[in-house]
Amino acid sequence: MSEQRSELSPAGETHSPQETEQAETLHVEKWEGIWIRIALGMTAVFILAITVAALSFGISVPGVTARISPAALNDPENPFATPGLRELAPGKYEVYMVAQTWNFLPDRLEVPVGAEVTFYVTARDVVHGIKIAGTNVNMMALPGQVSTLKATFTKPGVYNYICHEYCGYVAGAPIGHHTMYGQLVVADAPETAQALTE
Amino acid sequence: MSVSSSQPAPSHREVSSPPAHETWGHRRLIGLWLALLAIPLLAVGLFAVLQPVQVLPRIGLAPGFLWSDLNGQTFSSELLRGKLVIYNFTSVTCTAPCLDGSATMQQLQDRIATLDTGGLPVTLVTVLLDGTESDPALLRAYAARWKADPERWQFVTAPADSLKQGVGGGFGLYYTATAAGEVTFAPLTVLVDGNGILRAQYKRTLPDLAFVERDLGLIAAEVRNSSGASGLVYEAAHLFACYASY
């Protein structure tokens, strides 16, 4: 390998025709070639696996599930006008959440253990994100787009959620990205929710 | 075995330089691997950007239910297999400013008679959120007001807890009912395909039928064209090309 590297000269140096010809005929060592083939083969296998998984199991990348104009967020017909947690049926909930500089609406949620919660998240102004620590809830919150995720919370506790996209600042105002957080309380009984947050 | 000291040792370059045909072979091999890698990436990129096939997303399974029509006859989700079904949800107590979608359903009833859905039957179902606890005469009077053709448009209801499970937990509609029977709900129209899969949810009052007609056309085209190898193309389209229906 060291011999091969010695052929490669820094850019800008002049070479004789013979040296140029030798530099162009880069020889790949046997084991180096083997590993290159393995790496390329693994890449091909990964692409194939992703394709098969997507077609066979319906796994798809997160995308736009719905669009909404930020100007329409306060439309009374729109659930984002009254963000919060709503019980759809016993054990099933939905959350309409608005991320804005620099807070979440709502910034506190309480659900019982085992609750299946569908999150609908959008942003009012700039790009935000939401990550509920200790869970797999992790979404972008984009102005004009509704991000959706369904999660089931099986362990009681207090889970903080934070904005994980640096959401800038307003000139003349203190930077508030780090203050953008909320709490999800998963309680095994209503009275436990109060105790967990005290 | 002795090596003459008068002969210069061959340089490393001379030793390691491969024959020209071997170098060409390596280049071709690397080019082949790169091409194998690039072709699927390029195909995926073009498919995502150009969207040659457009489909409605598969949102999830529609809920199964065992409700009843306004004559007390059993009305189950299994009866709707093989049909495109458009659901809406309302209440007989719905008065302005309540967002009643039944007027839109009435327009749809007239429109689907002439709409080309590729031979797929379309059924309209209005779920009355009042429940069977309400006065049956009130429910029937409400349905009669819209001049529903029973062949195309059904009005159904169920006991309150069954409705809550199916409509709230299944279709994802949040609604509340007071003890006095007054129901508050958000507007929702849902499109379910013949396999019982949710394909579109319109969570607002529809200004016209354009979205519904477009989506019915997309499903009809998918059913018509997705047999055989082209079915894989449609499956790929489900990964990239979905309409937002909010």
Contacts between the chains, C-beta under 8 A, distances in Angstrom:
chain1	res1	chain2	res2	distance
A	3	B	12	4.1
A	3	B	13	7.3
A	3	B	15	7.9
A	3	B	16	5.5
A	4	B	16	6.5
A	6	B	12	7.4
A	7	B	13	6.7
A	22	B	13	6.1
A	22	B	17	6.2
A	25	B	17	6.3
A	25	B	18	6.8
A	25	B	20	7.1
A	25	B	23	4.7
A	26	B	23	7.5
A	27	B	16	5.7
A	27	B	17	6.6
A	27	B	18	4.6
A	27	B	23	6.9
A	27	B	26	7.8
A	28	B	26	5.6
A	33	B	26	7.3
A	36	B	30	7.6
A	37	B	33	7.3
A	40	B	33	4.5
A	40	B	36	7.8
A	40	B	37	6.7
A	43	B	37	6.2
A	44	B	36	6.3
A	44	B	37	6.6
A	47	B	37	7.7
A	47	B	40	5.6
A	47	B	41	7.6
A	51	B	40	7.5
A	54	B	239	5.4
A	55	B	232	6.9
A	55	B	235	5.0
A	55	B	236	7.1
A	58	B	58	7.0
A	58	B	238	7.5
A	60	B	238	7.0
A	60	B	239	5.0
A	61	B	239	7.2
A	63	B	240	8.0
A	63	B	242	6.8
A	64	B	242	7.6
A	64	B	244	5.4
A	65	B	57	7.7
A	65	B	244	6.8
A	65	B	246	7.6
A	66	B	203	8.0
A	66	B	244	4.8
A	66	B	245	6.7
A	66	B	246	3.0
A	67	B	244	4.6
A	67	B	246	6.0
A	68	B	246	5.8
A	77	B	99	6.4
A	77	B	186	7.6
A	77	B	187	6.7
A	77	B	204	5.9
A	77	B	205	6.6
A	78	B	204	7.4
A	79	B	174	7.6
A	79	B	186	6.3
A	79	B	203	7.3
A	86	B	174	4.6
A	87	B	168	7.7
A	87	B	174	7.9
A	88	B	168	3.8
A	88	B	169	5.5
A	88	B	172	6.1
A	88	B	173	7.4
A	88	B	174	5.7
A	89	B	164	5.0
A	89	B	165	5.2
A	89	B	168	3.9
A	89	B	169	3.2
A	89	B	170	7.9
A	90	B	164	7.5
A	90	B	165	7.7
A	90	B	169	7.6
A	91	B	169	7.7
A	92	B	168	6.8
A	92	B	169	4.4
A	94	B	172	6.6
A	94	B	174	6.6
A	118	B	172	6.9
A	146	B	246	5.8
